[in-house]
Amino acid sequence: MTEITDNPDQSRFELRDGGELVGWLDYRPAGESVILAHTEVLEAHGGKGYGGTLVEGALEAIDAQGKTAIAT
């Protein structure tokens, strides 16, 4: 089961599958927006759709905060 959590101390959303970290999306707060800077999925987990799942979850979390996302 996958889970996406916000780790504000490291300014990133993290994706875990069965408790194992498989990827993250680095972000930078920017007022009423959030800059999405970099998405990474660990090589051992590539090709499984985790990148898309991570981006989708991050966008949902940002929207729930009433903020907009800026992709770079």
N, CA, C, O and CB atoms as a CASP TS submission, in Angstrom:
PFRMAT TS
TARGET T0000
AUTHOR 0000-0000-0000
METHOD Language model
MODEL 1
PARENT N/A
ATOM      1  N   MET     1       0.840  -1.177   0.000  1.00  0.00           N
ATOM      2  CA  MET     1       0.000   0.000   0.000  1.00  0.00           C
ATOM      3  C   MET     1       0.889   1.245   0.000  1.00  0.00           C
ATOM      4  O   MET     1       1.811   1.352   0.809  1.00  0.00           O
ATOM      5  CB  MET     1      -0.958  -0.005   1.220  1.00  0.00           C
ATOM      6  N   THR     2       0.615   2.177  -0.899  1.00  0.00           N
ATOM      7  CA  THR     2       1.427   3.388  -0.971  1.00  0.00           C
ATOM      8  C   THR     2       0.845   4.485  -0.086  1.00  0.00           C
ATOM      9  O   THR     2      -0.362   4.553   0.150  1.00  0.00           O
ATOM     10  CB  THR     2       1.532   3.877  -2.421  1.00  0.00           C
ATOM     11  N   GLU     3       1.740   5.337   0.391  1.00  0.00           N
ATOM     12  CA  GLU     3       1.351   6.452   1.252  1.00  0.00           C
ATOM     13  C   GLU     3       2.243   7.642   0.920  1.00  0.00           C
ATOM     14  O   GLU     3       3.461   7.504   0.800  1.00  0.00           O
ATOM     15  CB  GLU     3       1.461   6.069   2.770  1.00  0.00           C
ATOM     16  N   ILE     4       1.626   8.806   0.774  1.00  0.00           N
ATOM     17  CA  ILE     4       2.370  10.037   0.528  1.00  0.00           C
ATOM     18  C   ILE     4       2.230  10.933   1.747  1.00  0.00           C
ATOM     19  O   ILE     4       1.124  11.211   2.210  1.00  0.00           O
ATOM     20  CB  ILE     4       1.865  10.760  -0.761  1.00  0.00           C
ATOM     21  N   THR     5       3.375  11.380   2.258  1.00  0.00           N
ATOM     22  CA  THR     5       3.365  12.260   3.420  1.00  0.00           C
ATOM     23  C   THR     5       4.215  13.495   3.129  1.00  0.00           C
ATOM     24  O   THR     5       5.154  13.456   2.334  1.00  0.00           O
ATOM     25  CB  THR     5       3.884  11.519   4.680  1.00  0.00           C
ATOM     26  N   ASP     6       3.863  14.577   3.789  1.00  0.00           N
ATOM     27  CA  ASP     6       4.638  15.808   3.695  1.00  0.00           C
ATOM     28  C   ASP     6       5.704  15.777   4.781  1.00  0.00           C
ATOM     29  O   ASP     6       5.401  15.525   5.947  1.00  0.00           O
ATOM     30  CB  ASP     6       3.725  17.073   3.834  1.00  0.00           C
ATOM     31  N   ASN     7       6.947  16.032   4.402  1.00  0.00           N
ATOM     32  CA  ASN     7       8.055  16.123   5.355  1.00  0.00           C
ATOM     33  C   ASN     7       8.568  17.558   5.289  1.00  0.00           C
ATOM     34  O   ASN     7       9.540  17.835   4.587  1.00  0.00           O
ATOM     35  CB  ASN     7       9.206  15.072   5.033  1.00  0.00           C
ATOM     36  N   PRO     8       7.920  18.478   6.020  1.00  0.00           N
ATOM     37  CA  PRO     8       8.295  19.893   5.914  1.00  0.00           C
ATOM     38  C   PRO     8       9.716  20.192   6.385  1.00  0.00           C
ATOM     39  O   PRO     8      10.309  21.173   5.936  1.00  0.00           O
ATOM     40  CB  PRO     8       7.333  20.727   6.705  1.00  0.00           C
ATOM     41  N   ASP     9      10.274  19.383   7.267  1.00  0.00           N
ATOM     42  CA  ASP     9      11.649  19.609   7.720  1.00  0.00           C
ATOM     43  C   ASP     9      12.642  19.466   6.580  1.00  0.00           C
ATOM     44  O   ASP     9      13.691  20.109   6.584  1.00  0.00           O
ATOM     45  CB  ASP     9      12.005  18.639   8.840  1.00  0.00           C
ATOM     46  N   GLN    10      12.316  18.617   5.594  1.00  0.00           N
ATOM     47  CA  GLN    10      13.188  18.427   4.434  1.00  0.00           C
ATOM     48  C   GLN    10      12.590  19.050   3.167  1.00  0.00           C
ATOM     49  O   GLN    10      13.139  18.902   2.075  1.00  0.00           O
ATOM     50  CB  GLN    10      13.444  16.935   4.211  1.00  0.00           C
ATOM     51  N   SER    11      11.459  19.747   3.326  1.00  0.00           N
ATOM     52  CA  SER    11      10.765  20.391   2.196  1.00  0.00           C
ATOM     53  C   SER    11      10.529  19.405   1.060  1.00  0.00           C
ATOM     54  O   SER    11      10.924  19.639  -0.083  1.00  0.00           O
ATOM     55  CB  SER    11      11.574  21.595   1.681  1.00  0.00           C
ATOM     56  N   ARG    12       9.877  18.298   1.400  1.00  0.00           N
ATOM     57  CA  ARG    12       9.583  17.318   0.362  1.00  0.00           C
ATOM     58  C   ARG    12       8.386  16.454   0.743  1.00  0.00           C
ATOM     59  O   ARG    12       8.096  16.230   1.919  1.00  0.00           O
ATOM     60  CB  ARG    12      10.805  16.439   0.101  1.00  0.00           C
ATOM     61  N   PHE    13       7.704  15.979  -0.296  1.00  0.00           N
ATOM     62  CA  PHE    13       6.684  14.957  -0.135  1.00  0.00           C
ATOM     63  C   PHE    13       7.386  13.625  -0.343  1.00  0.00           C
ATOM     64  O   PHE    13       8.220  13.487  -1.238  1.00  0.00           O
ATOM     65  CB  PHE    13       5.475  15.154  -1.141  1.00  0.00           C
ATOM     66  N   GLU    14       7.049  12.654   0.481  1.00  0.00           N
ATOM     67  CA  GLU    14       7.684  11.339   0.390  1.00  0.00           C
ATOM     68  C   GLU    14       6.648  10.280   0.060  1.00  0.00           C
ATOM     69  O   GLU    14       5.526  10.313   0.566  1.00  0.00           O
ATOM     70  CB  GLU    14       8.408  10.987   1.702  1.00  0.00           C
ATOM     71  N   LEU    15       7.027   9.353  -0.780  1.00  0.00           N
ATOM     72  CA  LEU    15       6.173   8.224  -1.150  1.00  0.00           C
ATOM     73  C   LEU    15       6.771   6.962  -0.562  1.00  0.00           C
ATOM     74  O   LEU    15       7.946   6.654  -0.766  1.00  0.00           O
ATOM     75  CB  LEU    15       6.022   8.102  -2.700  1.00  0.00           C
ATOM     76  N   ARG    16       5.949   6.244   0.165  1.00  0.00           N
ATOM     77  CA  ARG    16       6.375   4.976   0.754  1.00  0.00           C
ATOM     78  C   ARG    16       5.441   3.875   0.276  1.00  0.00           C
ATOM     79  O   ARG    16       4.240   4.085   0.102  1.00  0.00           O
ATOM     80  CB  ARG    16       6.391   5.053   2.310  1.00  0.00           C
ATOM     81  N   ASP    17       6.008   2.721   0.072  1.00  0.00           N
ATOM     82  CA  ASP    17       5.231   1.540  -0.287  1.00  0.00           C
ATOM     83  C   ASP    17       5.547   0.476   0.754  1.00  0.00           C
ATOM     84  O   ASP    17       6.679   0.002   0.848  1.00  0.00           O
ATOM     85  CB  ASP    17       5.557   1.039  -1.752  1.00  0.00           C
ATOM     86  N   GLY    18       4.543   0.108   1.529  1.00  0.00           N
ATOM     87  CA  GLY    18       4.756  -0.854   2.604  1.00  0.00           C
ATOM     88  C   GLY    18       5.739  -0.340   3.640  1.00  0.00           C
ATOM     89  O   GLY    18       6.450  -1.127   4.265  1.00  0.00           O
ATOM     90  N   GLY    19       5.787   0.980   3.831  1.00  0.00           N
ATOM     91  CA  GLY    19       6.689   1.594   4.798  1.00  0.00           C
ATOM     92  C   GLY    19       8.061   1.915   4.248  1.00  0.00           C
ATOM     93  O   GLY    19       8.831   2.623   4.898  1.00  0.00           O
ATOM     94  N   GLU    20       8.391   1.413   3.063  1.00  0.00           N
ATOM     95  CA  GLU    20       9.711   1.647   2.456  1.00  0.00           C
ATOM     96  C   GLU    20       9.675   2.907   1.595  1.00  0.00           C
ATOM     97  O   GLU    20       8.792   3.063   0.751  1.00  0.00           O
ATOM     98  CB  GLU    20      10.153   0.424   1.602  1.00  0.00           C
ATOM     99  N   LEU    21      10.634   3.802   1.809  1.00  0.00           N
ATOM    100  CA  LEU    21      10.742   5.011   1.002  1.00  0.00           C
ATOM    101  C   LEU    21      11.116   4.629  -0.422  1.00  0.00           C
ATOM    102  O   LEU    21      12.132   3.972  -0.650  1.00  0.00           O
ATOM    103  CB  LEU    21      11.784   5.989   1.602  1.00  0.00           C
ATOM    104  N   VAL    22      10.285   5.048  -1.388  1.00  0.00           N
ATOM    105  CA  VAL    22      10.558   4.719  -2.787  1.00  0.00           C
ATOM    106  C   VAL    22      10.805   5.962  -3.636  1.00  0.00           C
ATOM    107  O   VAL    22      11.345   5.860  -4.737  1.00  0.00           O
ATOM    108  CB  VAL    22       9.403   3.926  -3.368  1.00  0.00           C
ATOM    109  N   GLY    23      10.415   7.140  -3.133  1.00  0.00           N
ATOM    110  CA  GLY    23      10.647   8.362  -3.891  1.00  0.00           C
ATOM    111  C   GLY    23      10.232   9.597  -3.108  1.00  0.00           C
ATOM    112  O   GLY    23       9.628   9.509  -2.039  1.00  0.00           O
ATOM    113  N   TRP    24      10.578  10.767  -3.679  1.00  0.00           N
ATOM    114  CA  TRP    24      10.227  12.029  -3.035  1.00  0.00           C
ATOM    115  C   TRP    24      10.131  13.134  -4.074  1.00  0.00           C
ATOM    116  O   TRP    24      10.641  13.021  -5.188  1.00  0.00           O
ATOM    117  CB  TRP    24      11.259  12.396  -1.952  1.00  0.00           C
ATOM    118  N   LEU    25       9.461  14.201  -3.672  1.00  0.00           N
ATOM    119  CA  LEU    25       9.299  15.378  -4.512  1.00  0.00           C
ATOM    120  C   LEU    25       9.720  16.581  -3.685  1.00  0.00           C
ATOM    121  O   LEU    25       9.046  16.934  -2.718  1.00  0.00           O
ATOM    122  CB  LEU    25       7.822  15.524  -5.034  1.00  0.00           C
ATOM    123  N   ASP    26      10.830  17.215  -4.053  1.00  0.00           N
ATOM    124  CA  ASP    26      11.314  18.400  -3.354  1.00  0.00           C
ATOM    125  C   ASP    26      10.474  19.602  -3.734  1.00  0.00           C
ATOM    126  O   ASP    26      10.089  19.759  -4.893  1.00  0.00           O
ATOM    127  CB  ASP    26      12.795  18.659  -3.669  1.00  0.00           C
ATOM    128  N   TYR    27      10.187  20.461  -2.746  1.00  0.00           N
ATOM    129  CA  TYR    27       9.414  21.665  -3.018  1.00  0.00           C
ATOM    130  C   TYR    27       9.979  22.850  -2.255  1.00  0.00           C
ATOM    131  O   TYR    27      10.772  22.697  -1.326  1.00  0.00           O
ATOM    132  CB  TYR    27       7.946  21.453  -2.655  1.00  0.00           C
ATOM    133  N   ARG    28       9.548  24.040  -2.672  1.00  0.00           N
ATOM    134  CA  ARG    28       9.925  25.278  -2.003  1.00  0.00           C
ATOM    135  C   ARG    28       8.664  26.105  -1.803  1.00  0.00           C
ATOM    136  O   ARG    28       7.990  26.433  -2.780  1.00  0.00           O
ATOM    137  CB  ARG    28      11.000  26.069  -2.824  1.00  0.00           C
ATOM    138  N   PRO    29       8.326  26.453  -0.563  1.00  0.00           N
ATOM    139  CA  PRO    29       7.175  27.328  -0.339  1.00  0.00           C
ATOM    140  C   PRO    29       7.429  28.695  -0.986  1.00  0.00           C
ATOM    141  O   PRO    29       8.548  29.208  -0.970  1.00  0.00           O
ATOM    142  CB  PRO    29       6.892  27.488   1.186  1.00  0.00           C
ATOM    143  N   ALA    30       6.367  29.270  -1.554  1.00  0.00           N
ATOM    144  CA  ALA    30       6.479  30.573  -2.213  1.00  0.00           C
ATOM    145  C   ALA    30       5.181  31.342  -2.001  1.00  0.00           C
ATOM    146  O   ALA    30       4.401  31.532  -2.934  1.00  0.00           O
ATOM    147  CB  ALA    30       6.788  30.412  -3.737  1.00  0.00           C
ATOM    148  N   GLY    31       4.958  31.781  -0.773  1.00  0.00           N
ATOM    149  CA  GLY    31       3.728  32.518  -0.461  1.00  0.00           C
ATOM    150  C   GLY    31       2.510  31.630  -0.604  1.00  0.00           C
ATOM    151  O   GLY    31       2.391  30.612   0.078  1.00  0.00           O
ATOM    152  N   GLU    32       1.603  32.016  -1.493  1.00  0.00           N
ATOM    153  CA  GLU    32       0.385  31.245  -1.724  1.00  0.00           C
ATOM    154  C   GLU    32       0.585  30.130  -2.736  1.00  0.00           C
ATOM    155  O   GLU    32      -0.376  29.488  -3.159  1.00  0.00           O
ATOM    156  CB  GLU    32      -0.720  32.156  -2.191  1.00  0.00           C
ATOM    157  N   SER    33       1.831  29.899  -3.123  1.00  0.00           N
ATOM    158  CA  SER    33       2.164  28.852  -4.075  1.00  0.00           C
ATOM    159  C   SER    33       3.229  27.930  -3.495  1.00  0.00           C
ATOM    160  O   SER    33       3.847  28.233  -2.474  1.00  0.00           O
ATOM    161  CB  SER    33       2.643  29.459  -5.399  1.00  0.00           C
ATOM    162  N   VAL    34       3.427  26.822  -4.154  1.00  0.00           N
ATOM    163  CA  VAL    34       4.491  25.881  -3.806  1.00  0.00           C
ATOM    164  C   VAL    34       5.223  25.548  -5.104  1.00  0.00           C
ATOM    165  O   VAL    34       4.609  25.120  -6.080  1.00  0.00           O
ATOM    166  CB  VAL    34       3.920  24.574  -3.103  1.00  0.00           C
ATOM    167  N   ILE    35       6.527  25.746  -5.105  1.00  0.00           N
ATOM    168  CA  ILE    35       7.340  25.437  -6.283  1.00  0.00           C
ATOM    169  C   ILE    35       7.764  23.974  -6.200  1.00  0.00           C
ATOM    170  O   ILE    35       8.411  23.559  -5.239  1.00  0.00           O
ATOM    171  CB  ILE    35       8.593  26.383  -6.380  1.00  0.00           C
ATOM    172  N   LEU    36       7.394  23.198  -7.217  1.00  0.00           N
ATOM    173  CA  LEU    36       7.781  21.793  -7.284  1.00  0.00           C
ATOM    174  C   LEU    36       9.108  21.733  -8.024  1.00  0.00           C
ATOM    175  O   LEU    36       9.172  21.984  -9.227  1.00  0.00           O
ATOM    176  CB  LEU    36       6.681  20.913  -7.996  1.00  0.00           C
ATOM    177  N   ALA    37      10.170  21.396  -7.290  1.00  0.00           N
ATOM    178  CA  ALA    37      11.522  21.540  -7.826  1.00  0.00           C
ATOM    179  C   ALA    37      12.083  20.269  -8.452  1.00  0.00           C
ATOM    180  O   ALA    37      12.741  20.334  -9.490  1.00  0.00           O
ATOM    181  CB  ALA    37      12.436  21.992  -6.743  1.00  0.00           C
ATOM    182  N   HIS    38      11.837  19.122  -7.843  1.00  0.00           N
ATOM    183  CA  HIS    38      12.512  17.900  -8.315  1.00  0.00           C
ATOM    184  C   HIS    38      11.775  16.679  -7.791  1.00  0.00           C
ATOM    185  O   HIS    38      11.418  16.620  -6.614  1.00  0.00           O
ATOM    186  CB  HIS    38      14.002  17.870  -7.861  1.00  0.00           C
ATOM    187  N   THR    39      11.550  15.713  -8.657  1.00  0.00           N
ATOM    188  CA  THR    39      10.934  14.447  -8.268  1.00  0.00           C
ATOM    189  C   THR    39      11.935  13.327  -8.530  1.00  0.00           C
ATOM    190  O   THR    39      12.569  13.274  -9.584  1.00  0.00           O
ATOM    191  CB  THR    39       9.595  14.201  -9.046  1.00  0.00           C
ATOM    192  N   GLU    40      12.063  12.446  -7.563  1.00  0.00           N
ATOM    193  CA  GLU    40      13.001  11.333  -7.728  1.00  0.00           C
ATOM    194  C   GLU    40      12.385  10.046  -7.196  1.00  0.00           C
ATOM    195  O   GLU    40      11.803  10.018  -6.112  1.00  0.00           O
ATOM    196  CB  GLU    40      14.335  11.629  -7.006  1.00  0.00           C
ATOM    197  N   VAL    41      12.526   8.989  -7.978  1.00  0.00           N
ATOM    198  CA  VAL    41      12.124   7.646  -7.567  1.00  0.00           C
ATOM    199  C   VAL    41      13.402   6.810  -7.546  1.00  0.00           C
ATOM    200  O   VAL    41      14.183   6.831  -8.497  1.00  0.00           O
ATOM    201  CB  VAL    41      11.021   7.024  -8.541  1.00  0.00           C
ATOM    202  N   LEU    42      13.605   6.083  -6.465  1.00  0.00           N
ATOM    203  CA  LEU    42      14.797   5.251  -6.354  1.00  0.00           C
ATOM    204  C   LEU    42      14.849   4.259  -7.508  1.00  0.00           C
ATOM    205  O   LEU    42      13.823   3.718  -7.921  1.00  0.00           O
ATOM    206  CB  LEU    42      14.823   4.509  -5.002  1.00  0.00           C
ATOM    207  N   GLU    43      16.040   4.029  -8.019  1.00  0.00           N
ATOM    208  CA  GLU    43      16.243   3.203  -9.214  1.00  0.00           C
ATOM    209  C   GLU    43      15.581   1.825  -9.107  1.00  0.00           C
ATOM    210  O   GLU    43      15.014   1.325 -10.079  1.00  0.00           O
ATOM    211  CB  GLU    43      17.727   3.031  -9.468  1.00  0.00           C
ATOM    212  N   ALA    44      15.657   1.236  -7.951  1.00  0.00           N
ATOM    213  CA  ALA    44      15.078  -0.100  -7.760  1.00  0.00           C
ATOM    214  C   ALA    44      13.565  -0.107  -7.921  1.00  0.00           C
ATOM    215  O   ALA    44      12.964  -1.170  -8.076  1.00  0.00           O
ATOM    216  CB  ALA    44      15.441  -0.633  -6.390  1.00  0.00           C
ATOM    217  N   HIS    45      12.942   1.071  -7.887  1.00  0.00           N
ATOM    218  CA  HIS    45      11.483   1.166  -7.962  1.00  0.00           C
ATOM    219  C   HIS    45      11.011   1.850  -9.241  1.00  0.00           C
ATOM    220  O   HIS    45       9.827   2.157  -9.379  1.00  0.00           O
ATOM    221  CB  HIS    45      10.950   1.916  -6.757  1.00  0.00           C
ATOM    222  N   GLY    46      11.918   2.086 -10.163  1.00  0.00           N
ATOM    223  CA  GLY    46      11.571   2.747 -11.410  1.00  0.00           C
ATOM    224  C   GLY    46      10.657   1.898 -12.284  1.00  0.00           C
ATOM    225  O   GLY    46      10.658   0.670 -12.198  1.00  0.00           O
ATOM    226  N   GLY    47       9.884   2.566 -13.122  1.00  0.00           N
ATOM    227  CA  GLY    47       9.030   1.873 -14.076  1.00  0.00           C
ATOM    228  C   GLY    47       7.749   1.302 -13.493  1.00  0.00           C
ATOM    229  O   GLY    47       7.064   0.516 -14.148  1.00  0.00           O
ATOM    230  N   LYS    48       7.422   1.692 -12.268  1.00  0.00           N
ATOM    231  CA  LYS    48       6.220   1.156 -11.614  1.00  0.00           C
ATOM    232  C   LYS    48       5.122   2.206 -11.455  1.00  0.00           C
ATOM    233  O   LYS    48       4.099   1.945 -10.822  1.00  0.00           O
ATOM    234  CB  LYS    48       6.582   0.592 -10.251  1.00  0.00           C
ATOM    235  N   GLY    49       5.331   3.388 -12.027  1.00  0.00           N
ATOM    236  CA  GLY    49       4.325   4.443 -11.940  1.00  0.00           C
ATOM    237  C   GLY    49       4.388   5.267 -10.669  1.00  0.00           C
ATOM    238  O   GLY    49       3.499   6.077 -10.408  1.00  0.00           O
ATOM    239  N   TYR    50       5.437   5.067  -9.872  1.00  0.00           N
ATOM    240  CA  TYR    50       5.535   5.792  -8.609  1.00  0.00           C
ATOM    241  C   TYR    50       5.697   7.303  -8.803  1.00  0.00           C
ATOM    242  O   TYR    50       5.191   8.085  -7.998  1.00  0.00           O
ATOM    243  CB  TYR    50       6.698   5.257  -7.805  1.00  0.00           C
ATOM    244  N   GLY    51       6.389   7.716  -9.853  1.00  0.00           N
ATOM    245  CA  GLY    51       6.581   9.147 -10.093  1.00  0.00           C
ATOM    246  C   GLY    51       5.255   9.861 -10.286  1.00  0.00           C
ATOM    247  O   GLY    51       5.022  10.916  -9.696  1.00  0.00           O
ATOM    248  N   GLY    52       4.389   9.290 -11.106  1.00  0.00           N
ATOM    249  CA  GLY    52       3.072   9.874 -11.335  1.00  0.00           C
ATOM    250  C   GLY    52       2.223   9.884 -10.080  1.00  0.00           C
ATOM    251  O   GLY    52       1.525  10.858  -9.799  1.00  0.00           O
ATOM    252  N   THR    53       2.284   8.795  -9.326  1.00  0.00           N
ATOM    253  CA  THR    53       1.546   8.713  -8.064  1.00  0.00           C
ATOM    254  C   THR    53       2.011   9.791  -7.101  1.00  0.00           C
ATOM    255  O   THR    53       1.196  10.420  -6.427  1.00  0.00           O
ATOM    256  CB  THR    53       1.714   7.327  -7.427  1.00  0.00           C
ATOM    257  N   LEU    54       3.303  10.004  -7.035  1.00  0.00           N
ATOM    258  CA  LEU    54       3.881  11.000  -6.143  1.00  0.00           C
ATOM    259  C   LEU    54       3.450  12.405  -6.530  1.00  0.00           C
ATOM    260  O   LEU    54       3.042  13.188  -5.672  1.00  0.00           O
ATOM    261  CB  LEU    54       5.398  10.900  -6.152  1.00  0.00           C
ATOM    262  N   VAL    55       3.535  12.730  -7.812  1.00  0.00           N
ATOM    263  CA  VAL    55       3.138  14.066  -8.276  1.00  0.00           C
ATOM    264  C   VAL    55       1.653  14.292  -8.026  1.00  0.00           C
ATOM    265  O   VAL    55       1.257  15.355  -7.547  1.00  0.00           O
ATOM    266  CB  VAL    55       3.460  14.243  -9.778  1.00  0.00           C
ATOM    267  N   GLU    56       0.836  13.305  -8.346  1.00  0.00           N
ATOM    268  CA  GLU    56      -0.611  13.434  -8.136  1.00  0.00           C
ATOM    269  C   GLU    56      -0.934  13.679  -6.657  1.00  0.00           C
ATOM    270  O   GLU    56      -1.742  14.548  -6.331  1.00  0.00           O
ATOM    271  CB  GLU    56      -1.340  12.166  -8.634  1.00  0.00           C
ATOM    272  N   GLY    57      -0.308  12.921  -5.780  1.00  0.00           N
ATOM    273  CA  GLY    57      -0.552  13.083  -4.344  1.00  0.00           C
ATOM    274  C   GLY    57      -0.087  14.439  -3.831  1.00  0.00           C
ATOM    275  O   GLY    57      -0.756  15.057  -3.002  1.00  0.00           O
ATOM    276  N   ALA    58       1.059  14.901  -4.323  1.00  0.00           N
ATOM    277  CA  ALA    58       1.565  16.209  -3.909  1.00  0.00           C
ATOM    278  C   ALA    58       0.622  17.318  -4.367  1.00  0.00           C
ATOM    279  O   ALA    58       0.338  18.246  -3.610  1.00  0.00           O
ATOM    280  CB  ALA    58       2.979  16.445  -4.472  1.00  0.00           C
ATOM    281  N   LEU    59       0.137  17.223  -5.603  1.00  0.00           N
ATOM    282  CA  LEU    59      -0.793  18.232  -6.117  1.00  0.00           C
ATOM    283  C   LEU    59      -2.084  18.252  -5.308  1.00  0.00           C
ATOM    284  O   LEU    59      -2.623  19.324  -5.031  1.00  0.00           O
ATOM    285  CB  LEU    59      -1.104  17.968  -7.595  1.00  0.00           C
ATOM    286  N   GLU    60      -2.580  17.092  -4.931  1.00  0.00           N
ATOM    287  CA  GLU    60      -3.785  17.020  -4.101  1.00  0.00           C
ATOM    288  C   GLU    60      -3.552  17.666  -2.737  1.00  0.00           C
ATOM    289  O   GLU    60      -4.413  18.391  -2.239  1.00  0.00           O
ATOM    290  CB  GLU    60      -4.225  15.560  -3.923  1.00  0.00           C
ATOM    291  N   ALA    61      -2.395  17.407  -2.135  1.00  0.00           N
ATOM    292  CA  ALA    61      -2.083  17.984  -0.827  1.00  0.00           C
ATOM    293  C   ALA    61      -1.950  19.505  -0.908  1.00  0.00           C
ATOM    294  O   ALA    61      -2.416  20.224  -0.024  1.00  0.00           O
ATOM    295  CB  ALA    61      -0.791  17.373  -0.272  1.00  0.00           C
ATOM    296  N   ILE    62      -1.317  19.984  -1.968  1.00  0.00           N
ATOM    297  CA  ILE    62      -1.148  21.424  -2.153  1.00  0.00           C
ATOM    298  C   ILE    62      -2.507  22.082  -2.364  1.00  0.00           C
ATOM    299  O   ILE    62      -2.782  23.137  -1.792  1.00  0.00           O
ATOM    300  CB  ILE    62      -0.212  21.720  -3.349  1.00  0.00           C
ATOM    301  N   ASP    63      -3.352  21.468  -3.177  1.00  0.00           N
ATOM    302  CA  ASP    63      -4.693  21.993  -3.426  1.00  0.00           C
ATOM    303  C   ASP    63      -5.509  22.029  -2.135  1.00  0.00           C
ATOM    304  O   ASP    63      -6.249  22.984  -1.897  1.00  0.00           O
ATOM    305  CB  ASP    63      -5.415  21.144  -4.487  1.00  0.00           C
ATOM    306  N   ALA    64      -5.381  21.006  -1.307  1.00  0.00           N
ATOM    307  CA  ALA    64      -6.117  20.945  -0.040  1.00  0.00           C
ATOM    308  C   ALA    64      -5.708  22.082   0.903  1.00  0.00           C
ATOM    309  O   ALA    64      -6.479  22.476   1.777  1.00  0.00           O
ATOM    310  CB  ALA    64      -5.884  19.590   0.642  1.00  0.00           C
ATOM    311  N   GLN    65      -4.493  22.603   0.721  1.00  0.00           N
ATOM    312  CA  GLN    65      -4.017  23.728   1.530  1.00  0.00           C
ATOM    313  C   GLN    65      -4.465  25.070   0.942  1.00  0.00           C
ATOM    314  O   GLN    65      -4.183  26.128   1.506  1.00  0.00           O
ATOM    315  CB  GLN    65      -2.487  23.689   1.640  1.00  0.00           C
ATOM    316  N   GLY    66      -5.166  25.015  -0.198  1.00  0.00           N
ATOM    317  CA  GLY    66      -5.622  26.241  -0.847  1.00  0.00           C
ATOM    318  C   GLY    66      -4.514  26.972  -1.592  1.00  0.00           C
ATOM    319  O   GLY    66      -4.629  28.166  -1.869  1.00  0.00           O
ATOM    320  N   LYS    67      -3.451  26.262  -1.912  1.00  0.00           N
ATOM    321  CA  LYS    67      -2.310  26.859  -2.610  1.00  0.00           C
ATOM    322  C   LYS    67      -2.255  26.362  -4.046  1.00  0.00           C
ATOM    323  O   LYS    67      -2.926  25.397  -4.410  1.00  0.00           O
ATOM    324  CB  LYS    67      -0.989  26.535  -1.881  1.00  0.00           C
ATOM    325  N   THR    68      -1.448  27.035  -4.854  1.00  0.00           N
ATOM    326  CA  THR    68      -1.244  26.617  -6.232  1.00  0.00           C
ATOM    327  C   THR    68       0.155  26.040  -6.362  1.00  0.00           C
ATOM    328  O   THR    68       1.054  26.372  -5.590  1.00  0.00           O
ATOM    329  CB  THR    68      -1.452  27.799  -7.215  1.00  0.00           C
ATOM    330  N   ALA    69       0.324  25.177  -7.343  1.00  0.00           N
ATOM    331  CA  ALA    69       1.619  24.546  -7.597  1.00  0.00           C
ATOM    332  C   ALA    69       2.261  25.187  -8.819  1.00  0.00           C
ATOM    333  O   ALA    69       1.592  25.504  -9.802  1.00  0.00           O
ATOM    334  CB  ALA    69       1.463  23.013  -7.800  1.00  0.00           C
ATOM    335  N   ILE    70       3.566  25.367  -8.734  1.00  0.00           N
ATOM    336  CA  ILE    70       4.358  25.869  -9.855  1.00  0.00           C
ATOM    337  C   ILE    70       5.426  24.820 -10.142  1.00  0.00           C
ATOM    338  O   ILE    70       6.326  24.600  -9.332  1.00  0.00           O
ATOM    339  CB  ILE    70       4.999  27.287  -9.541  1.00  0.00           C
ATOM    340  N   ALA    71       5.319  24.175 -11.301  1.00  0.00           N
ATOM    341  CA  ALA    71       6.306  23.154 -11.684  1.00  0.00           C
ATOM    342  C   ALA    71       7.490  23.811 -12.358  1.00  0.00           C
ATOM    343  O   ALA    71       7.323  24.721 -13.170  1.00  0.00           O
ATOM    344  CB  ALA    71       5.680  22.096 -12.618  1.00  0.00           C
ATOM    345  N   THR    72       8.690  23.350 -12.024  1.00  0.00           N
ATOM    346  CA  THR    72       9.899  23.883 -12.684  1.00  0.00           C
ATOM    347  C   THR    72      10.602  22.771 -13.405  1.00  0.00           C
ATOM    348  O   THR    72      11.641  22.998 -14.026  1.00  0.00           O
ATOM    349  CB  THR    72      10.858  24.550 -11.668  1.00  0.00           C
TER
END
